[in-house]
């Protein structure tokens, strides 16, 4: 049976979609597919490099409410009586990438989305959310919220939301897109006096701490939430890393450290699942750890953990910060959203668990993006 027949038989792809898939040599069969996403003009490369031929401050505890997304007046094909097939948690749902992702999953794929952020959703964004978890703001504006506070708020909020919904199911996907960028502070000269040295030390430490709080802590909270709420059937956890953090990051030490830690989290949790590609010794260790975590932690048997590593994402804030940049060289939020959506809908098309996937604009095609497995 050839690859087209296999994919036609075991996935929900149409014949035209299957025709757009191209096999390439890898160690793990379908993991190594080089395929073109037909609905979004996105090239996906999960194998060895080859040239694409496609044209393509915490508030008092309160009961959280749900937000309806049952009606889309601009989509005549949407059936508001049909049940949702998937449920996703988007951590960082009020940010630029988070809003794009939430809207795409909810409106285009009819995924039931629960948002989580320190910023409440706008009235316009509420229509795409079934529920929202308020994450705690820091008590000190110069410091991030503590990791325990973030984690407890997320777990408590999800517990309330899912308990209040008689039709609630486990989470099929957890996507952490919360984050931010901050460069290194200007340090005092080596011969500065004592007060300047102390102020420089404070700025140095706070910058790194803020970057950890914005980029890493929400992901760690999401990872813990997966232990309690992730489905036992093909769950997905996605994190946003950074291409820059594959090497040194001079001038942005705190940012780089937070993203390197993100990559390490993805690879470590990914190798704890059964869907990773790793050594025999690590597989044996992971098997023992899965049993140690809990015999009923079945989600680890089928969950995929994947990191997406952009260069620069095309957001209003980035355009304002870099007005003279070539925006065509930046990755569009919608391309990332569509890739994640495909991974939710088609588990067979995900790279192996623990993967780090670079994303960059498809310059040759002039639209869409290319996703390339780097680790």
C-alpha positions as CSV (number, residue, x, y, z in Angstrom):
1,X,0.0,0.0,0.0
2,X,1.5,3.3,-1.0
3,X,1.6,6.4,1.2
4,X,-1.4,8.0,-0.5
5,X,-3.6,5.0,0.3
6,X,-2.3,4.8,3.9
7,X,-3.2,8.5,4.5
8,X,-6.5,8.2,2.8
9,X,-7.4,5.2,5.0
10,X,-6.2,6.4,8.4
11,X,-6.9,10.2,8.3
12,X,-9.7,12.5,7.4
13,X,-7.7,14.1,4.5
14,X,-9.5,14.5,1.2
15,X,-7.9,13.1,-2.0
16,X,-6.7,16.5,-3.0
17,X,-5.1,17.0,0.4
18,X,-3.4,13.6,0.3
19,X,-2.1,14.5,-3.2
20,X,-0.3,17.4,-1.6
21,X,1.7,15.2,0.7
22,X,5.2,14.2,-0.2
23,X,7.2,11.4,1.5
24,X,10.9,11.9,2.2
25,X,13.6,9.7,3.8
26,X,13.6,9.8,7.6
27,X,14.0,7.3,10.4
28,X,10.4,7.4,11.4
29,X,8.1,7.2,8.4
30,X,5.3,9.7,8.7
31,X,7.4,11.9,11.0
32,X,9.5,12.6,8.0
33,X,6.7,13.8,5.7
34,X,7.4,16.9,3.7
35,X,4.0,18.3,3.0
36,X,2.2,21.4,1.8
37,X,-0.7,22.6,3.8
38,X,-3.3,23.2,1.1
39,X,-5.6,25.4,3.1
40,X,-3.1,27.9,4.3
41,X,-0.1,27.9,1.9
42,X,2.2,26.6,4.6
43,X,5.1,24.4,3.8
44,X,6.0,21.9,6.5
45,X,9.4,20.2,6.5
46,X,10.0,17.5,9.1
47,X,12.9,15.8,7.5
48,X,16.4,16.4,6.1
49,X,16.8,19.7,4.2
50,X,15.5,19.6,0.7
51,X,14.2,22.4,-1.5
52,X,10.4,22.7,-1.5
53,X,8.7,22.5,-4.9
54,X,5.3,23.7,-3.6
55,X,3.9,27.0,-4.9
56,X,2.7,27.8,-1.9
57,X,-2.0,41.7,41.3
58,X,-4.4,38.9,41.8
59,X,-8.1,39.5,42.2
60,X,-10.3,37.8,44.9
61,X,-11.3,34.3,43.9
62,X,-14.5,34.3,42.0
63,X,-16.5,32.0,39.9
64,X,-15.6,32.1,36.3
65,X,-18.2,32.4,33.6
66,X,-18.4,31.0,30.1
67,X,-18.5,33.0,26.9
68,X,-20.6,31.8,24.0
69,X,-19.1,31.1,20.6
70,X,-22.1,29.4,19.2
71,X,-22.9,31.8,16.4
72,X,-20.9,33.1,13.5
73,X,-23.0,35.4,11.3
74,X,-20.3,35.6,8.6
75,X,-20.0,31.9,8.1
76,X,-23.1,30.4,6.5
77,X,-21.6,26.9,6.8
78,X,-21.3,26.9,10.5
79,X,-23.7,24.7,12.3
80,X,-24.4,26.1,15.8
81,X,-26.2,23.0,16.8
82,X,-23.3,20.7,16.2
83,X,-21.2,19.6,19.3
84,X,-17.6,20.7,19.5
85,X,-15.2,17.9,18.7
86,X,-12.1,19.4,20.4
87,X,-11.3,21.6,23.4
88,X,-8.1,23.7,23.7
89,X,-6.6,25.9,26.4
90,X,-4.7,28.9,25.1
91,X,-2.4,30.5,27.7
92,X,-1.7,34.0,26.7
93,X,-5.0,34.3,24.8
94,X,-5.1,38.1,25.1
95,X,-1.9,38.8,23.2
96,X,-1.5,39.3,19.5
97,X,-0.6,35.7,18.7
98,X,-3.1,34.4,21.3
99,X,-6.0,36.3,19.9
100,X,-5.3,35.1,16.3
101,X,-4.9,31.5,17.5
102,X,-8.1,31.7,19.6
103,X,-10.2,33.1,16.7
104,X,-8.9,30.7,14.2
105,X,-9.4,27.6,16.3
106,X,-12.9,28.7,17.5
107,X,-14.3,30.2,14.3
108,X,-12.6,28.2,11.5
109,X,-12.2,24.8,13.2
110,X,-15.1,25.0,15.7
111,X,-12.7,24.1,18.6
112,X,-14.0,25.0,22.1
113,X,-11.4,27.4,23.4
114,X,-10.6,28.4,27.0
115,X,-8.4,31.4,27.4
116,X,-6.0,32.3,30.2
117,X,-4.1,35.6,30.6
118,X,-3.3,38.4,33.0
119,X,-5.2,40.7,30.7
120,X,-9.0,40.1,30.3
121,X,-10.3,39.5,26.8
122,X,-11.9,42.4,24.9
123,X,-15.6,42.3,24.3
124,X,-14.9,41.3,20.7
125,X,-12.6,38.5,21.7
126,X,-15.1,37.1,24.2
127,X,-17.2,35.6,21.4
128,X,-14.5,33.2,20.6
129,X,-14.0,31.9,24.2
130,X,-16.0,29.3,26.1
131,X,-14.3,30.3,29.3
132,X,-11.5,32.5,30.7
133,X,-9.0,32.0,33.5
134,X,-7.7,35.2,35.1
135,X,-4.0,34.8,35.8
136,X,-2.5,36.9,38.7
137,X,-0.7,40.1,38.1
138,X,2.5,40.6,39.9
139,X,2.4,42.5,43.2
140,X,5.6,44.4,42.1
141,X,5.4,45.9,38.6
142,X,9.1,45.4,38.2
143,X,8.9,41.7,38.9
144,X,6.9,38.8,37.4
145,X,4.1,36.9,39.1
146,X,5.5,33.9,41.0
147,X,5.4,30.5,39.4
148,X,3.3,29.0,42.3
149,X,0.8,31.8,42.0
150,X,0.4,31.3,38.2
151,X,0.2,27.6,38.4
152,X,-2.4,27.6,41.2
153,X,-4.5,30.2,39.5
154,X,-4.5,28.2,36.2
155,X,-5.4,24.9,37.9
156,X,-8.0,26.5,40.1
157,X,-9.6,28.3,37.2
158,X,-9.7,25.3,35.0
159,X,-11.2,23.2,37.8
160,X,-14.0,25.7,38.3
161,X,-14.7,26.1,34.6
162,X,-14.8,22.4,33.8
163,X,-16.8,21.6,36.9
164,X,-19.4,24.2,36.0
165,X,-19.9,22.8,32.5
166,X,-21.9,19.6,32.4
167,X,-20.7,18.9,28.9
168,X,-17.0,19.6,29.7
169,X,-14.4,17.2,28.5
170,X,-10.7,16.9,29.0
171,X,-8.4,19.3,27.1
172,X,-7.3,18.0,23.7
173,X,-4.7,20.7,23.4
174,X,-2.8,23.2,25.6
175,X,-1.0,25.9,23.7
176,X,1.2,28.4,25.6
177,X,1.8,31.5,23.6
178,X,2.3,34.0,26.5
179,X,5.6,35.9,26.3
180,X,7.5,39.0,25.6
181,X,10.8,40.5,24.7
182,X,13.2,42.7,26.6
183,X,16.8,43.5,25.9
184,X,19.6,43.7,28.4
185,X,19.7,46.8,30.5
186,X,22.5,49.3,30.1
187,X,25.1,48.4,32.8
188,X,27.2,51.0,34.7
189,X,30.9,51.1,33.8
190,X,33.2,48.7,35.7
191,X,34.7,51.6,37.7
192,X,31.2,53.0,38.8
193,X,30.6,53.9,42.4
194,X,28.8,51.7,44.9
195,X,25.3,53.0,44.3
196,X,25.5,52.7,40.6
197,X,26.9,49.2,40.9
198,X,23.9,48.2,43.1
199,X,21.4,49.8,40.8
200,X,23.0,48.0,37.8
201,X,22.8,44.7,39.7
202,X,19.2,45.3,40.4
203,X,18.3,46.1,36.8
204,X,20.3,43.1,35.6
205,X,18.6,40.7,37.8
206,X,15.1,42.1,37.3
207,X,15.4,42.0,33.5
208,X,16.3,38.3,33.6
209,X,13.6,37.6,36.1
210,X,10.9,39.4,34.1
211,X,11.8,37.4,31.0
212,X,11.5,34.1,32.9
213,X,8.2,35.3,34.3
214,X,6.8,36.2,30.9
215,X,8.2,33.5,28.7
216,X,8.8,30.4,30.9
217,X,6.5,30.5,33.9
218,X,3.2,30.4,32.0
219,X,4.5,27.4,30.1
220,X,5.5,25.6,33.3
221,X,2.1,26.3,34.7
222,X,0.5,24.9,31.5
223,X,2.7,21.8,31.8
224,X,1.4,21.1,35.3
225,X,-2.2,21.7,34.1
226,X,-1.7,19.0,31.5
227,X,-1.1,16.4,34.3
228,X,-4.7,17.0,35.5
229,X,-6.7,18.0,32.4
230,X,-5.1,16.6,29.3
231,X,-7.0,14.0,27.4
232,X,-5.8,10.4,27.2
233,X,-6.3,10.4,23.4
234,X,-3.7,12.2,21.2
235,X,-3.3,15.3,23.5
236,X,-1.1,18.1,22.2
237,X,1.0,20.6,24.1
238,X,2.6,23.5,22.1
239,X,5.1,26.0,23.3
240,X,6.6,29.1,21.6
241,X,10.4,29.1,21.6
242,X,12.8,31.2,19.5
243,X,15.1,30.5,16.7
244,X,17.6,32.9,18.2
245,X,17.9,30.8,21.3
246,X,19.4,27.9,19.2
247,X,22.6,29.8,19.7
248,X,24.0,32.6,21.9
249,X,21.8,35.7,22.4
250,X,24.2,38.7,23.1
251,X,22.2,41.8,24.1
252,X,19.2,39.8,25.3
253,X,20.5,37.4,27.9
254,X,17.3,37.2,29.8
255,X,15.2,36.5,26.8
256,X,17.6,33.9,25.5
257,X,17.7,32.1,28.8
258,X,13.9,31.9,29.0
259,X,13.7,30.5,25.5
260,X,16.5,28.0,26.0
261,X,14.6,26.8,29.1
262,X,11.5,26.6,27.0
263,X,13.2,24.4,24.5
264,X,14.6,22.2,27.3
265,X,11.0,21.9,28.8
266,X,9.7,20.8,25.4
267,X,12.4,18.2,24.9
268,X,12.3,16.9,28.5
269,X,8.5,16.5,28.7
270,X,8.4,15.2,25.1
271,X,10.8,12.4,26.0
272,X,8.6,11.4,28.9
273,X,5.9,10.5,26.4
274,X,5.8,7.4,24.2
275,X,5.9,9.5,21.0
276,X,9.5,10.7,21.2
277,X,12.4,9.7,19.1
278,X,15.3,9.1,21.5
279,X,17.7,6.5,22.8
280,X,16.8,3.1,24.2
281,X,18.2,4.2,27.6
282,X,16.0,7.3,27.7
283,X,12.9,5.3,26.6
284,X,13.5,2.8,29.4
285,X,13.9,5.7,31.9
286,X,10.7,7.4,30.5
287,X,8.8,4.2,31.0
288,X,9.8,3.9,34.6
289,X,9.0,7.6,35.2
290,X,5.6,7.3,33.6
291,X,4.8,4.5,36.1
292,X,6.2,6.6,38.9
293,X,4.1,9.6,38.1
294,X,0.9,7.6,38.2
295,X,-0.4,4.4,36.8
296,X,-3.4,6.3,35.5
297,X,-1.4,9.1,33.8
298,X,-2.4,7.7,30.4
299,X,-2.1,11.1,28.8
300,X,1.6,10.5,28.6
301,X,1.1,7.5,26.4
302,X,-0.4,9.6,23.5
303,X,0.5,13.2,24.1
304,X,2.8,15.1,21.7
305,X,4.9,18.1,23.0
306,X,6.1,20.4,20.3
307,X,8.0,23.7,20.3
308,X,7.6,26.3,17.6
309,X,10.6,28.5,17.1
310,X,9.9,31.8,15.2
311,X,12.3,34.5,14.3
312,X,10.1,37.6,14.5
313,X,6.3,37.4,14.5
314,X,4.5,40.1,12.6
315,X,2.6,41.8,15.4
316,X,1.5,45.5,15.9
317,X,3.9,45.8,18.8
318,X,6.9,44.5,16.8
319,X,6.0,46.8,13.9
320,X,5.9,49.8,16.3
321,X,9.2,48.8,17.8
322,X,10.9,48.2,14.4
323,X,9.2,50.5,11.9
324,X,12.0,50.3,9.3
325,X,12.2,46.5,9.2
326,X,11.1,44.4,6.2
327,X,7.8,43.0,7.4
328,X,7.8,40.4,4.6
329,X,10.6,38.6,6.5
330,X,8.4,38.1,9.5
331,X,6.2,35.2,10.3
332,X,2.4,35.9,10.3
333,X,0.5,34.8,13.4
334,X,-2.2,33.2,11.2
335,X,0.4,30.8,9.7
336,X,1.4,29.6,13.2
337,X,-2.3,29.3,14.1
338,X,-3.0,27.2,11.1
339,X,-0.1,24.8,11.7
340,X,-1.3,24.3,15.3
341,X,-4.8,23.8,14.1
342,X,-3.6,21.1,11.7
343,X,-1.8,19.3,14.5
344,X,-4.9,19.3,16.6
345,X,-7.1,18.0,13.8
346,X,-4.6,15.5,12.3
347,X,-2.4,13.9,15.0
348,X,-0.6,11.7,12.4
349,X,0.8,14.8,10.8
350,X,2.6,16.0,14.0
351,X,6.4,15.8,14.3
352,X,7.6,13.5,17.1
353,X,7.1,14.5,20.7
354,X,9.9,16.7,21.9
355,X,10.4,18.3,18.6
356,X,11.7,21.9,18.0
357,X,10.3,23.2,14.8
358,X,11.6,26.4,13.2
359,X,9.1,28.6,11.3
360,X,10.0,31.3,8.8
361,X,8.2,33.0,5.9
362,X,8.1,31.2,2.6
363,X,10.0,33.8,0.6
364,X,9.9,31.9,-2.6
365,X,6.2,31.6,-2.6
366,X,5.6,35.1,-1.3
367,X,3.0,33.9,1.3
368,X,2.6,31.3,4.0
369,X,5.4,29.9,6.1
370,X,7.8,27.0,6.2
371,X,8.1,24.8,9.2
372,X,11.4,22.9,9.6
373,X,12.3,20.3,12.2
374,X,15.6,21.3,13.8
375,X,15.7,19.0,16.9
